[in-house]
Amino acid sequence: MDEFYHSYEQPDDHEKEMIWLGIQRAVNNQNLQESGASIIHWRSFLLGNIAAILIILASIGAYTVYDHIQTEHTSTQYKIDKAYQSAMQQMVSVTPDIVKQANDVEKPVLESKIQNIRNLDKMIKELQRDMAVNGSSAVKKAQLRRLYAMKMDYVKELLLAGKVNL
Protein backbone atom coordinates (compact mmCIF):
# COMPACT_ATOMS: atom_id res chain seq x y z
CA MET A 1 0.00 0.00 0.00
CA ASP A 2 1.17 3.52 -0.92
CA GLU A 3 0.92 6.34 1.45
CA PHE A 4 -1.58 8.07 -0.93
CA TYR A 5 -3.62 5.13 -2.25
CA HIS A 6 -5.21 2.12 -0.63
CA SER A 7 -4.93 -1.27 -2.20
CA TYR A 8 -8.53 -1.28 -3.46
CA GLU A 9 -7.78 1.97 -5.38
CA GLN A 10 -5.00 0.34 -7.41
CA PRO A 11 -5.85 -0.96 -10.90
CA ASP A 12 -5.98 -4.69 -11.31
CA ASP A 13 -4.09 -6.60 -14.03
CA HIS A 14 -6.87 -6.27 -16.60
CA GLU A 15 -7.17 -2.51 -16.07
CA LYS A 16 -3.39 -2.13 -16.31
CA GLU A 17 -3.41 -3.99 -19.61
CA MET A 18 -6.18 -1.73 -20.99
CA ILE A 19 -4.31 1.42 -19.90
CA TRP A 20 -1.09 0.27 -21.56
CA LEU A 21 -2.92 -0.74 -24.75
CA GLY A 22 -4.44 2.78 -24.93
CA ILE A 23 -1.03 4.36 -24.42
CA GLN A 24 0.51 2.10 -27.05
CA ARG A 25 -2.21 3.00 -29.61
CA ALA A 26 -1.76 6.73 -28.96
CA VAL A 27 2.01 6.45 -29.37
CA ASN A 28 1.64 4.41 -32.60
CA ASN A 29 -0.81 6.97 -34.06
CA GLN A 30 1.54 9.82 -33.24
CA ASN A 31 4.51 7.94 -34.78
CA LEU A 32 2.51 7.36 -37.99
CA GLN A 33 1.79 11.07 -38.34
CA GLU A 34 5.42 12.01 -37.73
CA SER A 35 6.86 9.27 -39.95
CA GLY A 36 5.60 10.81 -43.19
CA ALA A 37 2.20 9.37 -43.70
CA SER A 38 0.88 12.93 -43.52
CA ILE A 39 3.88 15.23 -44.04
CA ILE A 40 2.04 17.85 -46.10
CA HIS A 41 -0.85 19.75 -44.67
CA TRP A 42 -2.88 19.76 -47.87
CA ARG A 43 -5.15 22.64 -47.03
CA SER A 44 -2.24 25.00 -46.32
CA PHE A 45 -0.41 23.76 -49.40
CA LEU A 46 -3.37 24.47 -51.69
CA LEU A 47 -4.11 27.87 -50.15
CA GLY A 48 -0.45 28.88 -50.47
CA ASN A 49 -0.32 27.88 -54.14
CA ILE A 50 -3.55 29.69 -54.91
CA ALA A 51 -2.22 32.82 -53.22
CA ALA A 52 1.03 32.60 -55.22
CA ILE A 53 -0.88 32.24 -58.50
CA LEU A 54 -3.06 35.25 -57.63
CA ILE A 55 0.02 37.34 -56.84
CA ILE A 56 1.62 36.36 -60.16
CA LEU A 57 -1.55 37.19 -62.11
CA ALA A 58 -1.90 40.53 -60.31
CA SER A 59 1.74 41.36 -61.11
CA ILE A 60 1.25 40.52 -64.79
CA GLY A 61 -1.89 42.65 -64.87
CA ALA A 62 -0.15 45.61 -63.22
CA TYR A 63 2.76 45.37 -65.66
CA THR A 64 0.39 45.19 -68.65
CA VAL A 65 -1.53 48.26 -67.49
CA TYR A 66 1.70 50.21 -66.87
CA ASP A 67 3.11 49.22 -70.28
CA HIS A 68 -0.14 50.19 -72.03
CA ILE A 69 -0.21 53.61 -70.32
CA GLN A 70 3.48 54.20 -71.08
CA THR A 71 3.02 53.25 -74.75
CA GLU A 72 -0.08 55.41 -75.07
CA HIS A 73 1.71 58.54 -73.80
CA THR A 74 4.85 58.17 -75.89
CA SER A 75 3.29 56.88 -79.07
CA THR A 76 2.07 60.23 -80.48
CA GLN A 77 5.40 62.00 -79.99
CA TYR A 78 7.22 58.94 -81.30
CA LYS A 79 4.98 58.82 -84.40
CA ILE A 80 5.55 62.52 -85.09
CA ASP A 81 9.32 62.15 -84.77
CA LYS A 82 9.34 59.11 -87.05
CA ALA A 83 7.20 60.92 -89.64
CA TYR A 84 9.61 63.88 -89.65
CA GLN A 85 12.62 61.60 -89.88
CA SER A 86 11.29 59.47 -92.72
CA ALA A 87 10.16 62.51 -94.72
CA MET A 88 13.56 64.14 -94.24
CA GLN A 89 15.46 60.99 -95.20
CA GLN A 90 13.52 60.65 -98.42
CA MET A 91 14.00 64.31 -99.33
CA VAL A 92 17.69 64.39 -98.38
CA SER A 93 18.37 61.25 -100.43
CA VAL A 94 17.62 63.30 -103.56
CA THR A 95 20.03 66.16 -102.75
CA PRO A 96 23.24 64.60 -104.19
CA ASP A 97 21.52 64.39 -107.58
CA ILE A 98 20.66 68.08 -107.35
CA VAL A 99 24.28 69.04 -106.68
CA LYS A 100 25.50 66.90 -109.58
CA GLN A 101 23.09 68.58 -111.99
CA ALA A 102 23.91 72.12 -110.82
CA ASN A 103 26.27 74.42 -112.70
CA ASP A 104 29.54 75.69 -111.22
CA VAL A 105 27.99 78.88 -109.87
CA GLU A 106 25.17 77.11 -107.98
CA LYS A 107 27.25 74.18 -106.66
CA PRO A 108 28.90 76.01 -103.70
CA VAL A 109 25.53 77.42 -102.60
CA LEU A 110 23.89 73.99 -102.77
CA GLU A 111 26.81 72.32 -100.97
CA SER A 112 26.53 74.96 -98.26
CA LYS A 113 22.85 74.14 -97.83
CA ILE A 114 23.66 70.43 -97.61
CA GLN A 115 26.23 71.20 -94.93
CA ASN A 116 23.59 73.21 -93.06
CA ILE A 117 21.25 70.21 -93.26
CA ARG A 118 23.98 67.99 -91.77
CA ASN A 119 24.53 70.49 -88.96
CA LEU A 120 20.80 70.57 -88.26
CA ASP A 121 20.82 66.75 -88.16
CA LYS A 122 23.53 66.87 -85.49
CA MET A 123 21.54 69.40 -83.48
CA ILE A 124 18.37 67.32 -83.78
CA LYS A 125 20.15 64.15 -82.62
CA GLU A 126 21.75 66.03 -79.72
CA LEU A 127 18.39 67.43 -78.64
CA GLN A 128 16.76 63.98 -78.92
CA ARG A 129 19.50 62.47 -76.74
CA ASP A 130 19.02 65.26 -74.22
CA MET A 131 15.27 64.63 -74.18
CA ALA A 132 15.84 60.88 -73.69
CA VAL A 133 18.22 61.43 -70.77
CA ASN A 134 16.76 64.49 -69.04
CA GLY A 135 13.13 64.19 -70.12
CA SER A 136 11.18 66.30 -72.54
CA SER A 137 9.50 69.61 -71.88
CA ALA A 138 7.30 71.86 -73.94
CA VAL A 139 10.28 74.11 -74.72
CA LYS A 140 12.40 71.20 -75.94
CA LYS A 141 9.56 69.86 -78.08
CA ALA A 142 9.03 73.30 -79.64
CA GLN A 143 12.76 73.60 -80.29
CA LEU A 144 12.78 70.18 -81.94
CA ARG A 145 9.87 71.17 -84.18
CA ARG A 146 11.71 74.39 -85.13
CA LEU A 147 14.81 72.41 -86.06
CA TYR A 148 12.74 70.05 -88.20
CA ALA A 149 11.06 73.04 -89.89
CA MET A 150 14.44 74.66 -90.60
CA LYS A 151 15.68 71.42 -92.09
CA MET A 152 12.58 71.17 -94.24
CA ASP A 153 13.14 74.74 -95.44
CA TYR A 154 16.70 73.92 -96.55
CA VAL A 155 15.56 70.75 -98.30
CA LYS A 156 12.73 72.67 -99.98
CA GLU A 157 15.21 75.29 -101.24
CA LEU A 158 17.43 72.53 -102.62
CA LEU A 159 14.54 70.86 -104.37
CA LEU A 160 13.30 74.14 -105.86
CA ALA A 161 16.79 75.03 -107.08
CA GLY A 162 17.50 71.64 -108.59
CA LYS A 163 14.41 70.90 -110.66
CA VAL A 164 14.69 67.17 -109.86
CA ASN A 165 11.70 64.91 -110.40
CA LEU A 166 10.71 63.10 -107.22
PEBELRA-V137756 format. One record per backbone hydrogen bond with DSSP energy under -0.5 kcal/mol. NH is the residue of the N-H (numbers start at 1). CO is the residue of the C=O. E is the energy in kcal/mol with one decimal. If there is no record, write none. Layout:
# PEBELRA-V137756
nh=[NH & NH]
co=[CO & CO]
e=[E & E]
This chain:
# PEBELRA-V137756
nh=[2 & 9 & 10 & 10 & 16 & 17 & 18 & 19 & 20 & 21 & 22 & 23 & 24 & 25 & 26 & 27 & 28 & 29 & 30 & 31 & 32 & 33 & 34 & 35 & 36 & 36 & 37 & 38 & 39 & 42 & 45 & 46 & 47 & 48 & 49 & 50 & 51 & 52 & 53 & 54 & 55 & 56 & 57 & 58 & 59 & 60 & 61 & 62 & 63 & 64 & 65 & 66 & 67 & 68 & 69 & 70 & 71 & 72 & 73 & 74 & 75 & 76 & 78 & 79 & 80 & 81 & 82 & 83 & 84 & 85 & 86 & 87 & 88 & 89 & 90 & 91 & 92 & 93 & 94 & 95 & 95 & 97 & 98 & 99 & 100 & 101 & 102 & 107 & 108 & 110 & 111 & 112 & 113 & 114 & 115 & 116 & 117 & 118 & 119 & 120 & 121 & 122 & 123 & 124 & 125 & 126 & 127 & 128 & 129 & 130 & 131 & 132 & 133 & 134 & 135 & 141 & 142 & 143 & 144 & 145 & 146 & 147 & 148 & 149 & 150 & 151 & 152 & 153 & 154 & 155 & 156 & 157 & 158 & 159 & 160 & 161 & 162 & 163 & 164]
co=[5 & 6 & 6 & 7 & 12 & 13 & 14 & 15 & 16 & 17 & 18 & 19 & 20 & 21 & 22 & 23 & 24 & 25 & 26 & 27 & 28 & 29 & 30 & 31 & 32 & 33 & 32 & 33 & 36 & 40 & 41 & 42 & 43 & 44 & 45 & 46 & 47 & 48 & 49 & 50 & 51 & 52 & 53 & 54 & 55 & 56 & 57 & 58 & 59 & 60 & 61 & 62 & 63 & 64 & 65 & 66 & 67 & 68 & 69 & 70 & 71 & 72 & 74 & 75 & 76 & 77 & 78 & 79 & 80 & 81 & 82 & 83 & 84 & 85 & 86 & 87 & 88 & 89 & 91 & 91 & 92 & 94 & 94 & 95 & 96 & 97 & 98 & 103 & 104 & 106 & 107 & 108 & 109 & 110 & 111 & 112 & 113 & 114 & 115 & 116 & 117 & 118 & 119 & 120 & 121 & 122 & 123 & 124 & 125 & 126 & 127 & 128 & 129 & 130 & 131 & 137 & 138 & 139 & 140 & 141 & 142 & 143 & 144 & 145 & 146 & 147 & 148 & 149 & 150 & 151 & 152 & 153 & 154 & 155 & 156 & 157 & 158 & 159 & 159]
e=[-0.7 & -1.2 & -0.5 & -0.9 & -2.3 & -2.1 & -2.2 & -2.4 & -2.4 & -2.2 & -2.1 & -2.1 & -2.5 & -2.5 & -2.1 & -2.4 & -2.5 & -2.6 & -2.0 & -2.3 & -2.1 & -1.8 & -1.9 & -1.8 & -0.5 & -0.5 & -1.4 & -0.6 & -0.9 & -1.1 & -2.3 & -2.6 & -2.4 & -2.5 & -2.1 & -2.4 & -2.2 & -2.2 & -2.3 & -2.3 & -2.2 & -2.3 & -2.6 & -2.4 & -2.3 & -2.4 & -2.4 & -2.5 & -2.5 & -2.4 & -2.4 & -2.5 & -2.7 & -2.4 & -2.5 & -2.6 & -2.5 & -2.2 & -1.9 & -1.7 & -1.6 & -0.6 & -2.3 & -2.7 & -2.3 & -2.5 & -2.5 & -2.3 & -2.4 & -2.7 & -2.7 & -2.3 & -2.6 & -2.5 & -2.1 & -2.1 & -3.2 & -1.7 & -1.1 & -0.5 & -1.0 & -0.8 & -1.2 & -2.0 & -2.0 & -1.8 & -1.0 & -1.9 & -0.6 & -2.5 & -2.9 & -1.9 & -1.9 & -2.2 & -2.2 & -2.2 & -2.1 & -2.2 & -2.4 & -2.5 & -2.2 & -2.1 & -2.2 & -2.7 & -2.6 & -2.3 & -2.4 & -2.5 & -2.4 & -2.3 & -2.4 & -2.1 & -2.3 & -3.0 & -1.2 & -2.4 & -2.1 & -2.4 & -2.4 & -2.2 & -2.2 & -2.3 & -2.3 & -2.5 & -2.6 & -2.4 & -2.5 & -2.2 & -2.2 & -2.4 & -2.8 & -2.4 & -2.2 & -2.7 & -2.6 & -2.0 & -1.8 & -1.4 & -0.6]
